[in-house]
Amino acid sequence: MVGPQEVRSLSGYGAVLRHVEAELSAGRLGVGQQLPAERRLAEELGVSRATVREAIRVLQAMGVVRSGVGSGPDAGTTVIADPAGGLGAALRLHLATRRLPMADLVGTRVMIESHSVRAAAARPDHPDLARAAELLARMEAPDLDADAFHQLDADFHVALTAAAGNAVNTAIMAALRDAIHRTVLDAVQALPDWSRTAVRLRREHRSILRAVRAGDGDLAATRVTRHVEGFHREWVRHA
């Protein structure tokens, strides 16, 4: 949840939008549920009711919420869509029609993932980190082929990003998932010893997650950057 002190560092209705995004990302608010009443939301966030109303108008224009009047079951402000859903769908459709340059993909991943693991380090008990750990356990299977490995690999990086709680970054990483898997799988064909590379990648994955869960965001960011860029350098060296 975005607290009053953080809200005061933001301006206008952006504070309320940030709060709603955080609640959706954390799973405390979902489609079909209602936002708190204007008065309560204003008191919790330390903003005016006019600011809350302005934010709700923006969310309505985005198609995220629907507001009803009166006192019946349709009264209040109800979440009707995930704000990241439309963005993710549009990106996936766009990316499905083209092959992304590996260097461009690496640069975008480093930018998003280094920021995300820093933020996730402040939330070491987030359920998406437990999912990341489960994905790593599945990647240890001795009979796992490169295709299955990299599907799990892409899911692992999406889970790390989701643990940071930024819905837009999560939507972008989820949309990039297939592009990451497809591009990395192509790169694997050029590597001289995939099994050896897989051992190293597993070790690096564990070290990134360990740093996040230890609350060391800077170390986690350094490790995820080295991990993503290191695979790219290895591919370039052998391609």
C-alpha positions, 0 to 999 in steps of 0.5 A: 500500500502507498502510505501518506508520506509517499503520497505527499511526495506525489502531486494531485490525483497521481497519488491516488492512481499510484495507490490503486495500482499498488493495491491491484498489483498486491492482490488486495484489490481485484476485478469486481471489488469496490474501491473504498469510499471517497471520504475513507480513501481521502483520509487514508492517503491524506488528500482531498476528496476532490483529488480522489474524485479526479483520480476516479474520473481518470480511472473511469476514462481508462476503463478500469472502474465503473461508478454507480450512485445510490445505495444498492449493490451497484453503488460505489466505484467498482473495479471492472478491468486490470489497467495493465491488461489492455497494454499487455495485450497490445504489446503481445500482438505487436511483438508477435509480428516481429523479431526483436534485435537481441541487443535491444531486448537486453537493454530493455530487460536490464532497465526494467529488471534492475529497477524491479529487483531493487523494489522487490527487495523491499517486499521479500515476502511477496507471493511472486517471489515464492513463485520465482523459487518454485520455478527455479526448483522446476528448472533443476529437473535433470531431463529438462530440454533447452526449450522447457528451461527457457520457458521457465526462465522467462517466467522466472524473470516475469515473476521477479518483475511482478514482485516489485508491484509496478503493473506497467513494468509487469505488463511489459515483461509479460508481453516480452515473455515470448520474445525473450523465450524465442530469442534466447532459444535461437541463441542457444543454438550457437552455444558450444556447451548448453549443459554447462551454460545451464548450470551457470544460469541456474546458479545466477538465478539462485543468487539473484533471488537470494539477494532479493529475499535478503533485502539487498536491492543493489546487489540484486540489481547488479546480479540481474544486470550481470546475468542478462548481459552475460548471456548476451555476451556469451551468445555474441562470442559464439554466434 
